Amino acid sequence: MTPSLLPPRLNLPHVEVLPNGLTIIAEQMPVEAISFQLWLRVGSRWEGDEINGTAHFLEHMVFKGTPRLAMGEFERAIESRGAGTNAATSQDYTQFYFTSAPQDFEHLAPLQLDVVLNPTIADGPFERERLVVLEEIRRSQDDPQRRIFQQVVQLAFPGTPYARPVLGRREIIENLQAQQMRDFHAHWYQPPAMTVTVVGNQSVGNLVETVARSFADCYRVKSPSQTLMPPLVNIPPPFTKVETTTVVDDSLQQARLILLWRSPGLDQFEKTLPLGVLAVILGRGRVSRLFRELREEKGLVTAIGASNSTQATQGMFYISAQLPAENIPMVEQYILDHIERLQNEPIPEKDLERIRTQVANRFIFGNERPGDRANLYGYYYAQIGDLEPALTYPVQIQALTAADLQKSAQTYLSPTAYGKVIALPAED
């Protein structure tokens, strides 16, 4: 599709980079709310093995008081205005956010910035919160889905930070020191690593001015000479054979089968697009090929789905099924047959048109609210420093051809070289 034929963009955010390196992305929407999100280009990938879990633990400690705000004061200010706040940590980013009425934004924005930029990380609250994080780790280890998925990522990303748990390991969190966290915050929580996305019912000028003024009031220069480059990730090559991990899990009632392939990350965004569509064709929804044949027609699985998961520099295409253990070999072969079919038979145009529209419209409908829009901008910009994927995704999906999908299946989804995780229930 040539540039002159592209439809008008649905979104027109304003991007401004301040002299201190902070990026502000602002957009006015005629909805009586404002979503403020602060994204940091730092997550568990940035940690050394010896402090694994620090980024997530720090997310907790951010809300434990600053020199200006007593512990709990920020949350009381949020709740008193009927606003909502939360945070999240991943391998590639940490995110803090609130949604408020437009008239409350100017009051709450500097409070949110203060708790993120200036956490005290005092010894007493640190020790108390350590117990909370350790309990969160224990609960995650008690969750069979999370245990199995950890086996999947370890097989997909061996020897890389992506294979480590975001929450960290118990023995590391038990021995982590508050000063190590203070040093981590001072090094990484710097303006060049930060993106603020703010969307709602004020002019772009007002949104940008409020964020810039609030940031200038809160930020204290710590160590501006330090580099903020992320650690290099040695991306593992595609599988060259079938590599299998088998585990027995006492909590399972049925077996799990996960087949996985390594795929490009967000830094190769155009290569991820056809893989996302292939996931929909294979295993997203009741009309997908694997769901229709293996669950509805043959009854070989209880559940089945496909996804193309992407981090900043690495991705993973995987197909996951819940099924009786005796059906595993047959289901695996059916999955591989479907992949070979994608490689050898172009998708009929009438089917492709329906799927392209489905994928593009889901994206559009899922980004209609201020919080959705702010999240979309922050997700891409914080990880790859580029908004184009967020702005052109539907157009690029609609431009994909049957040949594009066929080539992607041939390139990334080998029927003879892939990872396989089998989780079996304990025998009676």
C-alpha positions as CSV (number, residue, x, y, z in Angstrom):
1,M,0.0,0.0,0.0
2,T,1.6,3.3,-1.1
3,P,1.7,6.3,1.4
4,S,-0.7,8.3,-0.8
5,L,-3.4,5.5,-0.4
6,L,-3.1,5.2,3.4
7,P,-6.3,6.1,5.3
8,P,-6.0,8.9,7.8
9,R,-4.6,8.0,11.2
10,L,-7.0,7.4,14.0
11,N,-4.6,8.8,16.6
12,L,-2.6,12.0,16.5
13,P,-0.5,12.2,19.7
14,H,1.9,15.0,20.4
15,V,5.4,13.9,21.3
16,E,7.8,16.2,23.1
17,V,11.3,15.5,24.5
18,L,12.3,17.8,27.3
19,P,16.0,19.0,27.6
20,N,16.5,16.7,30.6
21,G,15.6,13.7,28.3
22,L,12.0,13.0,29.6
23,T,9.6,12.2,26.8
24,I,6.0,13.3,27.1
25,I,3.3,11.9,24.8
26,A,0.0,13.8,25.0
27,E,-3.4,13.5,23.3
28,Q,-6.7,15.2,23.9
29,M,-9.8,13.0,24.0
30,P,-13.4,14.3,24.6
31,V,-13.9,12.0,27.6
32,E,-14.3,13.2,31.1
33,A,-11.2,11.5,32.4
34,I,-7.4,11.8,32.1
35,S,-5.1,8.8,32.1
36,F,-1.5,9.5,33.3
37,Q,1.1,6.8,32.8
38,L,4.8,6.9,33.6
39,W,6.8,4.2,31.8
40,L,10.4,3.4,32.7
41,R,12.7,1.6,30.3
42,V,13.9,-0.7,33.1
43,G,12.6,-4.1,34.2
44,S,13.9,-7.5,35.3
45,R,16.0,-7.7,32.1
46,W,18.2,-4.8,33.5
47,E,19.0,-6.7,36.7
48,G,22.1,-8.8,37.3
49,D,21.5,-12.3,38.4
50,E,22.5,-11.4,42.0
51,I,19.7,-8.9,42.3
52,N,17.0,-10.6,40.3
53,G,13.6,-9.3,41.4
54,T,14.8,-5.8,42.4
55,A,12.7,-4.0,39.7
56,H,9.5,-5.6,40.9
57,F,10.3,-5.1,44.6
58,L,11.1,-1.5,43.9
59,E,7.7,-1.1,42.3
60,H,6.3,-1.9,45.8
61,M,8.7,0.4,47.6
62,V,7.8,3.4,45.5
63,F,4.5,3.7,47.4
64,K,6.2,3.7,50.9
65,G,6.7,7.4,51.3
66,T,9.0,10.2,50.1
67,P,10.6,13.1,52.0
68,R,7.5,15.1,51.1
69,L,4.8,12.5,51.3
70,A,4.1,10.2,54.3
71,M,3.4,6.6,53.6
72,G,-0.2,6.2,52.4
73,E,-0.6,9.9,51.7
74,F,-0.6,9.5,47.9
75,E,-3.1,6.7,48.0
76,R,-5.4,8.8,50.2
77,A,-5.2,11.7,47.8
78,I,-6.1,9.3,44.9
79,E,-9.0,7.7,46.8
80,S,-10.4,11.0,48.1
81,R,-11.0,12.1,44.5
82,G,-12.4,8.8,43.2
83,A,-9.3,8.2,41.1
84,G,-7.5,4.9,40.7
85,T,-3.8,4.0,40.7
86,N,-1.7,0.9,40.1
87,A,1.7,-0.3,38.8
88,A,3.3,-3.2,36.9
89,T,6.7,-4.6,36.2
90,S,7.8,-6.8,33.2
91,Q,11.1,-7.9,31.8
92,D,11.5,-4.7,29.7
93,Y,9.6,-1.9,31.5
94,T,8.1,-0.7,34.8
95,Q,4.8,1.2,34.7
96,F,3.0,3.5,37.2
97,Y,-0.4,5.0,36.4
98,F,-3.5,6.7,37.6
99,T,-6.8,7.8,36.1
100,S,-8.7,10.8,37.4
101,A,-11.3,13.4,36.5
102,P,-9.8,16.3,34.4
103,Q,-10.1,18.8,37.3
104,D,-8.0,16.6,39.6
105,F,-5.1,16.0,37.2
106,E,-3.1,19.0,38.1
107,H,-3.1,18.1,41.8
108,L,-2.4,14.4,41.4
109,A,0.3,14.4,38.7
110,P,3.0,15.9,40.9
111,L,2.2,13.4,43.7
112,Q,2.5,10.5,41.3
113,L,5.8,11.8,40.0
114,D,7.1,12.4,43.6
115,V,6.5,8.9,44.7
116,V,8.2,7.4,41.7
117,L,11.2,9.8,41.6
118,N,11.9,10.2,45.3
119,P,11.0,7.0,47.3
120,T,12.7,7.0,50.7
121,I,13.3,3.2,50.6
122,A,13.7,3.2,54.4
123,D,15.0,0.1,56.2
124,G,11.9,-0.6,58.2
125,P,9.3,-0.5,55.4
126,F,11.8,-2.4,53.2
127,E,11.9,-5.3,55.7
128,R,8.1,-5.3,56.0
129,E,7.6,-5.2,52.3
130,R,10.1,-8.0,51.8
131,L,7.6,-10.3,53.5
132,V,4.9,-9.2,51.1
133,V,7.1,-9.9,48.0
134,L,8.2,-13.3,49.4
135,E,4.5,-14.2,49.8
136,E,3.8,-13.1,46.2
137,I,6.6,-15.4,45.0
138,R,5.2,-18.3,47.1
139,R,1.7,-17.8,45.5
140,S,3.2,-17.7,42.0
141,Q,5.0,-20.9,42.7
142,D,1.7,-22.5,43.9
143,D,0.0,-21.5,40.6
144,P,0.4,-24.4,38.1
145,Q,-0.2,-22.1,35.1
146,R,2.7,-19.9,36.2
147,R,4.9,-22.8,37.0
148,I,4.4,-24.3,33.6
149,F,4.9,-21.0,31.8
150,Q,8.2,-20.6,33.6
151,Q,9.3,-23.9,32.1
152,V,8.2,-22.5,28.7
153,V,10.3,-19.3,28.9
154,Q,13.3,-21.1,30.2
155,L,13.2,-23.4,27.2
156,A,12.5,-20.5,24.9
157,F,15.2,-18.0,26.2
158,P,17.9,-20.1,27.8
159,G,20.8,-18.1,29.2
160,T,19.1,-14.8,28.9
161,P,17.5,-12.4,31.4
162,Y,14.1,-13.2,29.8
163,A,14.3,-16.7,31.3
164,R,14.4,-15.3,34.9
165,P,11.2,-14.7,36.9
166,V,10.2,-11.1,37.1
167,L,9.4,-11.5,40.8
168,G,12.9,-12.9,41.4
169,R,14.0,-16.0,43.3
170,R,13.2,-16.4,47.0
171,E,16.8,-16.8,48.1
172,I,17.8,-13.5,46.3
173,I,14.9,-11.5,47.8
174,E,15.6,-12.9,51.2
175,N,19.2,-11.5,51.1
176,L,18.6,-8.2,49.1
177,Q,19.7,-5.1,50.9
178,A,17.8,-1.8,51.0
179,Q,21.0,0.0,49.8
180,Q,21.1,-2.2,46.7
181,M,17.6,-1.0,45.8
182,R,18.5,2.6,46.5
183,D,21.5,2.3,44.1
184,F,19.3,0.6,41.5
185,H,16.7,3.4,41.7
186,A,19.4,6.1,41.5
187,H,21.0,4.6,38.5
188,W,18.0,3.7,36.4
189,Y,15.2,6.1,37.3
190,Q,16.5,8.9,35.2
191,P,14.6,11.2,32.7
192,P,16.1,9.7,29.5
193,A,14.7,6.3,30.6
194,M,11.2,7.7,31.3
195,T,8.2,8.3,29.1
196,V,5.0,10.0,30.4
197,T,1.8,9.3,28.4
198,V,-1.2,11.4,29.2
199,V,-4.5,11.2,27.4
200,G,-7.8,12.9,28.3
201,N,-10.0,15.9,28.2
202,Q,-7.6,18.8,28.4
203,S,-5.7,20.6,25.7
204,V,-2.4,19.0,24.7
205,G,-0.6,22.2,25.8
206,N,-2.1,22.0,29.3
207,L,-1.2,18.3,29.6
208,V,2.4,18.8,28.6
209,E,2.8,21.9,30.7
210,T,1.4,20.2,33.8
211,V,3.7,17.2,33.4
212,A,6.8,19.3,32.6
213,R,6.2,21.6,35.6
214,S,5.5,18.8,38.0
215,F,8.5,16.8,36.9
216,A,10.8,19.8,37.3
217,D,9.5,20.4,40.8
218,C,10.0,16.7,41.8
219,Y,13.2,15.6,40.1
220,R,16.5,15.8,41.9
221,V,19.6,15.2,39.7
222,K,21.3,12.0,41.0
223,S,23.9,10.7,38.6
224,P,23.5,12.3,35.1
225,S,26.8,11.0,33.8
226,Q,25.8,7.3,34.1
227,T,24.9,5.4,31.0
228,L,21.4,4.1,30.7
229,M,22.0,1.5,28.0
230,P,20.3,-1.8,28.7
231,P,22.4,-4.9,29.1
232,L,23.0,-6.8,25.9
233,V,20.8,-9.9,25.4
234,N,22.4,-12.8,23.6
235,I,19.4,-13.9,21.5
236,P,19.2,-17.6,21.1
237,P,19.0,-18.9,17.5
238,P,16.0,-20.8,16.2
239,F,15.7,-24.4,17.3
240,T,17.6,-26.9,15.2
241,K,15.7,-29.9,16.5
242,V,12.9,-30.8,18.9
243,E,13.9,-29.9,22.4
244,T,11.6,-31.3,25.1
245,T,11.0,-30.5,28.7
246,T,8.7,-32.8,30.7
247,V,7.5,-32.1,34.2
248,V,5.0,-33.8,36.5
249,D,2.7,-31.5,38.5
250,D,0.6,-32.9,41.3
251,S,-2.0,-30.1,41.0
252,L,-3.0,-30.9,37.4
253,Q,-6.1,-32.8,36.5
254,Q,-5.2,-32.9,32.8
255,A,-2.0,-32.7,30.9
256,R,-0.6,-29.6,29.1
257,L,1.2,-29.6,25.8
258,I,3.0,-26.4,24.7
259,L,4.9,-26.2,21.4
260,L,7.0,-23.1,20.9
261,W,9.2,-21.3,18.4
262,R,11.5,-18.4,18.8
263,S,10.4,-15.3,16.9
264,P,11.4,-11.7,16.4
265,G,11.0,-9.0,19.1
266,L,9.3,-5.6,18.9
267,D,12.5,-4.1,17.5
268,Q,11.6,-6.0,14.3
269,F,8.0,-5.0,14.4
270,E,7.1,-5.7,10.8
271,K,8.2,-9.3,11.2
272,T,5.8,-9.8,14.2
273,L,2.7,-8.7,12.3
274,P,2.2,-11.9,10.2
275,L,2.9,-14.1,13.2
276,G,0.2,-12.4,15.1
277,V,-2.3,-13.1,12.3
278,L,-1.1,-16.7,12.1
279,A,-1.8,-17.1,15.8
280,V,-5.4,-15.9,15.2
281,I,-5.8,-18.4,12.3
282,L,-4.5,-21.3,14.3
283,G,-5.8,-20.8,17.7
284,R,-7.6,-17.6,18.6
285,G,-11.4,-18.0,19.0
286,R,-14.0,-20.5,18.1
287,V,-13.5,-20.4,14.4
288,S,-9.8,-20.9,14.5
289,R,-8.4,-24.0,12.8
290,L,-7.1,-25.8,15.8
291,F,-10.0,-25.1,18.1
292,R,-12.5,-26.1,15.4
293,E,-10.8,-29.4,14.6
294,L,-9.2,-30.6,17.8
295,R,-11.8,-29.5,20.3
296,E,-15.1,-29.1,18.5
297,E,-14.8,-31.9,15.8
298,K,-12.5,-34.5,17.3
299,G,-12.8,-33.8,21.0
300,L,-9.1,-34.4,21.6
301,V,-8.4,-31.3,23.7
302,T,-10.3,-29.5,26.4
303,A,-8.8,-26.1,25.4
304,I,-6.3,-24.9,22.8
305,G,-4.9,-21.5,21.8
306,A,-2.1,-19.8,20.0
307,S,-0.2,-16.6,20.7
308,N,2.8,-14.6,19.4
309,S,4.3,-13.0,22.5
310,T,6.9,-10.3,22.0
311,Q,9.5,-8.7,24.3
312,A,11.7,-5.8,23.1
313,T,14.4,-7.9,21.5
314,Q,12.9,-11.5,21.4
315,G,9.6,-13.1,20.8
316,M,7.9,-16.5,21.2
317,F,5.2,-18.1,19.1
318,Y,3.5,-20.8,21.0
319,I,0.5,-23.2,20.9
320,S,-0.8,-24.5,24.2
321,A,-3.3,-27.3,24.7
322,Q,-5.0,-28.8,27.8
323,L,-5.8,-32.5,27.1
324,P,-5.8,-36.1,28.3
325,A,-2.2,-37.3,28.5
326,E,-2.9,-40.2,26.1
327,N,-3.8,-37.7,23.3
328,I,-0.5,-35.8,23.4
329,P,1.2,-37.5,20.4
330,M,-1.9,-37.3,18.2
331,V,-2.5,-33.6,19.1
332,E,1.1,-32.7,18.5
333,Q,1.0,-34.3,15.0
334,Y,-2.2,-32.5,14.1
335,I,-0.7,-29.2,15.1
336,L,2.4,-29.8,13.0
337,D,0.1,-30.8,10.1
338,H,-1.6,-27.5,10.3
339,I,1.7,-25.6,10.3
340,E,2.8,-27.5,7.2
341,R,-0.5,-26.6,5.6
342,L,0.2,-22.9,6.4
343,Q,3.6,-23.3,4.7
344,N,2.3,-25.0,1.6
345,E,-1.2,-23.6,1.0
346,P,-1.9,-19.9,0.7
347,I,-4.8,-18.8,2.8
348,P,-7.9,-18.2,0.6
349,E,-8.5,-14.5,0.1
350,K,-12.0,-14.5,1.5
351,D,-10.7,-16.0,4.7
352,L,-7.8,-13.7,4.9
353,E,-10.0,-10.6,4.4
354,R,-12.2,-11.7,7.3
355,I,-9.2,-12.4,9.6
356,R,-7.4,-9.1,8.7
357,T,-10.6,-7.1,9.5
358,Q,-11.0,-9.1,12.8
359,V,-7.5,-8.4,13.9
360,A,-7.5,-4.7,12.9
361,N,-10.8,-4.0,14.4
362,R,-9.9,-5.7,17.7
363,F,-6.9,-3.4,17.9
364,I,-9.0,-0.3,17.2
365,F,-11.9,-1.2,19.6
366,G,-9.3,-2.1,22.3
367,N,-7.8,1.4,22.2
368,E,-10.9,3.7,22.5
369,R,-10.5,4.8,26.2
370,P,-7.9,7.2,27.5
371,G,-6.2,4.5,29.6
372,D,-6.1,2.2,26.6
373,R,-4.5,4.9,24.4
374,A,-2.0,6.0,27.0
375,N,-1.0,2.3,27.6
376,L,-0.6,1.8,23.8
377,Y,1.7,4.7,23.4
378,G,3.8,3.9,26.5
379,Y,4.1,0.2,25.6
380,Y,5.8,0.8,22.3
381,Y,7.7,4.0,23.0
382,A,9.2,2.7,26.3
383,Q,10.5,-0.5,24.7
384,I,11.6,0.6,21.2
385,G,11.4,4.4,21.2
386,D,9.0,4.5,18.3
387,L,5.2,5.3,18.1
388,E,4.8,4.2,14.5
389,P,3.6,0.6,15.4
390,A,0.9,2.1,17.7
391,L,-0.3,4.5,14.9
392,T,-0.1,2.2,11.9
393,Y,-1.0,-1.3,13.2
394,P,-4.4,-1.6,11.6
395,V,-3.2,-0.3,8.2
396,Q,-0.2,-2.7,8.3
397,I,-2.4,-5.6,9.2
398,Q,-4.8,-4.8,6.3
399,A,-1.9,-4.7,3.9
400,L,-0.7,-8.3,4.7
401,T,-1.0,-10.8,1.8
402,A,-1.4,-14.5,1.8
403,A,2.2,-14.7,0.5
404,D,3.4,-12.7,3.6
405,L,1.8,-15.2,5.9
406,Q,3.0,-18.2,4.0
407,K,6.6,-16.8,4.1
408,S,6.4,-16.1,7.8
409,A,5.2,-19.6,8.6
410,Q,8.1,-21.0,6.4
411,T,10.6,-18.8,8.1
412,Y,9.7,-19.1,11.8
413,L,7.5,-22.2,12.3
414,S,9.5,-25.2,11.6
415,P,7.5,-28.5,11.9
416,T,10.8,-30.4,12.6
417,A,12.6,-28.0,15.0
418,Y,10.8,-26.4,18.0
419,G,10.5,-26.5,21.8
420,K,8.1,-28.7,23.6
421,V,6.9,-28.6,27.2
422,I,4.8,-31.5,28.5
423,A,3.2,-31.2,31.9
424,L,1.7,-34.3,33.2
425,P,-0.6,-34.9,36.2
426,A,0.8,-37.2,38.9
427,E,-0.2,-40.9,38.5
428,D,-2.7,-42.2,41.0
